[in-house]
Amino acid sequence: MCGQTEVEQLGFQEAARRADELDQGETVRVPADEVDREARSLLK
């Protein structure tokens, strides 16, 4: 089982990876209200 320090480190690495993807245009931000609206429509 991972210690909290290792888990925190992995979390920071993932956050940095995602930030890099945004900076490089590999992914785009989607507003939360749009995600919520789409999720609700899929659950109907």
C-alpha positions as a Markdown table, in Angstrom:
| # | Residue | x | y | z |
|---|---|---|---|---|
| 1 | Met | 0.0 | 0.0 | 0.0 |
| 2 | Cys | 1.3 | 3.5 | -0.9 |
| 3 | Gly | 2.2 | 5.8 | 1.9 |
| 4 | Gln | 0.6 | 9.2 | 1.9 |
| 5 | Thr | 3.8 | 10.9 | 0.7 |
| 6 | Glu | 4.0 | 8.6 | -2.3 |
| 7 | Val | 0.3 | 9.1 | -3.1 |
| 8 | Glu | 0.7 | 12.9 | -2.9 |
| 9 | Gln | 3.7 | 12.7 | -5.2 |
| 10 | Leu | 1.7 | 10.7 | -7.7 |
| 11 | Gly | -1.1 | 13.2 | -7.5 |
| 12 | Phe | 1.3 | 16.1 | -8.2 |
| 13 | Gln | 2.8 | 14.2 | -11.1 |
| 14 | Glu | -0.6 | 13.6 | -12.6 |
| 15 | Ala | -1.6 | 17.2 | -12.2 |
| 16 | Ala | 1.6 | 18.3 | -13.9 |
| 17 | Arg | 1.0 | 15.9 | -16.8 |
| 18 | Arg | -2.6 | 17.2 | -17.3 |
| 19 | Ala | -1.4 | 20.8 | -17.1 |
| 20 | Asp | 1.2 | 20.0 | -19.8 |
| 21 | Glu | -1.5 | 18.5 | -22.0 |
| 22 | Leu | -3.5 | 21.7 | -21.6 |
| 23 | Asp | -0.5 | 23.9 | -22.4 |
| 24 | Gln | 0.3 | 21.9 | -25.5 |
| 25 | Gly | -3.3 | 22.0 | -26.8 |
| 26 | Glu | -3.6 | 18.2 | -26.5 |
| 27 | Thr | -6.8 | 18.5 | -24.5 |
| 28 | Val | -9.3 | 21.3 | -23.8 |
| 29 | Arg | -11.1 | 22.4 | -20.7 |
| 30 | Val | -14.9 | 21.8 | -20.6 |
| 31 | Pro | -17.0 | 23.9 | -18.3 |
| 32 | Ala | -18.5 | 22.0 | -15.4 |
| 33 | Asp | -22.1 | 23.1 | -16.3 |
| 34 | Glu | -21.6 | 21.6 | -19.8 |
| 35 | Val | -20.3 | 18.3 | -18.4 |
| 36 | Asp | -23.2 | 18.2 | -15.9 |
| 37 | Arg | -25.8 | 18.9 | -18.6 |
| 38 | Glu | -24.4 | 16.2 | -20.8 |
| 39 | Ala | -24.1 | 13.6 | -18.0 |
| 40 | Arg | -27.7 | 14.3 | -17.0 |
| 41 | Ser | -28.9 | 13.8 | -20.6 |
| 42 | Leu | -27.1 | 10.5 | -20.8 |
| 43 | Leu | -28.8 | 9.3 | -17.6 |
| 44 | Lys | -32.3 | 9.9 | -18.8 |
